[in-house]
Amino acid sequence: MKYYARKTISFVVSLFVITAITFGALQILPGDPALLVLGTEGDPMAVEILREKLGLDDPPLTRYFKWISGVFKGDFGESIRYSTPVSVLLKNAIPVTLSLAFFSVLLAVLIAIPLGITCAVKKGSAWDSFGLIFSQLGMAMPPFWLGILLINFFAVKLGLFPPGGFVSVTTTGVGPFLSSLFLPALALSLPRAAILARMVRASILQTLDQDYIRTARSKGLPHYLVLYKHALRNASVNIFTVAGIQLTQLLAGTIVIEQVFSLPGLGQLLLNGVLQRDLPLVQGLVVVGAGLILFSNLIFDSILGVIDPRIRLD
Amino acid sequence: MAKFMERLKQINWALLIGIVLVSVVFLITFVSIFYTPYDPIDMVINNRLAKPSLTNPLGTDQYGRDVLSRVMIGGQITLLVGLSAVLLGMVVGVFLGALAGYYGGLWDEVLMRIADGLYSFPAFLLALLAVTLLGPGQNTALAAIAVANVPVFMRITRSNFLSLRETNFVEAARAMGATDFRIIAKHLLPNTLPALLVQASVSFAIAVLAEASLSFLGVGTQPPDVSWGRMLKDSQAVAGIAPWTILYPGLAIGITVLGFNLLGDGLQGK
């Protein structure tokens, strides 16, 4: 129980620290945010009204607590550029990014685990060399470049997939929804799969060296049982740890991939917010983004505690 | 023949290929300081989207600019930003990690908590936050990549120092009256260097990808400066009719990253 309590506390503390850093950092932004929005030639009356609306006349600490207590109630303030509540923008964008992320994780795991196991079992074979080359190339390729190539080959040339855009599962059904996400998810997942496959191979090789594997073999257990029941199960701790880190990287990767495939997700919203210095929007997105990442880490850590009870004792 | 095959297996291929790729990239970038076939930002409107040919070996982009010249020169900023960012992150990280690992106690507790906080801040969010603060540009990219690297090098230095601190040769040095500075500079740092070099190589590969991604998003290197990521952004719309405008800048990024990843693997002796 202690393990889970500690992880939960560290989740809350990290989230708090991140919101504070974000808020603090944006305070030292040179210039008056109201002037940034309206321009230095803006009507003084309008500037005053906007300052009032943004609460810029309060001291920073008051504003931080006002903002954070709003966040807990789901009120992130209003976006300056879109003139829409940030929470509405978030609600539209979150499903896009999460669907993309989950689809990518699924693809990455489906590619990496069989590949990694095959490479480990047939170490030194042609399969192994192929796996090593695949993982090196996968790690080196910029995912956005891969995305552009995929669009032009599979969408524009062959017409198998839409070249971009997002269709919601509720309006068009599962088929078009999955096909609109397949190419971006593939571009996003290949580098992750490459790293994961390397890790799967290394952990399986490491466990196959252990004494209990030799014991299992010598008592005549079939090859596949040794592999799946003993080796894979023990290697899964390492694999899972790396998969957790990969998920964080993947959420970051969605920012770029959404841009390539013009998907209206969190990444595109964040990029627009950053370029237009839309402070309420950027703040809200950083909190939600960091919250998603930290929360998925928390879930990963909890599952890890179930798979390998030893780590709960540290 | 068998002997020859045995020899072949003993070669550290990762290191060898890594060194070759990295050298090629640096050599081409170095040459581009003095020579490119054409002016990389010169627009030739009646030679737009020209296919690769003898006059333009890698073709031209939608403004008639020579892709080969641009790919050659595009490495300058990426490599400079990557190298300075990793170096800066490493120097600060090693210094703070050394304080934490050597003196321990309160130093360790405070510094490592800060490192954890920084580490838990997703690097890409950090970079975009930096863009909001400092505005788009290559210096922003540099600062963000450097900051993201600090906790990485802190952890490595600290854990190495912690275990080295207890070794006999450090104890012997201390018994002979060596100062803290001498112990750190003469004994601890040289023994941590291999681990740092491996990490630097991997970090550099990540930095190149990060710079390219930021430039692709339009918040890194700004025109008229040329960078591989920016070339991809500018030519994305014409990728279908002129694939060469996309293919080569991407390959340049890939080869650089591959080279440094292999170099890191090779140094580790994999």
Interface residues (C-beta under 8 A of the other chain):
Chain A: S14 V17 I18 I21 T22 A25 L26 I28 L29 Q136 L137 M139 A140 M141 P142 F144 W145 I148 L149 I151 N152 V156 K157 T248 L251 A252 I255 V256 Q259 V260 L270 L271 G273 V274 L275 R277 L279 V282 V286 G289 A290 I293 L294
Chain B: G117 S120 F121 P122 A123 F124 L125 L128 L129 V131 T132 L133 P136 A205 L209 A212 S213 F216 L217 G218 V219 G229 L232 Q236 A239 G240 P243 I246 L247 P249 G250 I253 G254 I255 V257 L258 N261 L262
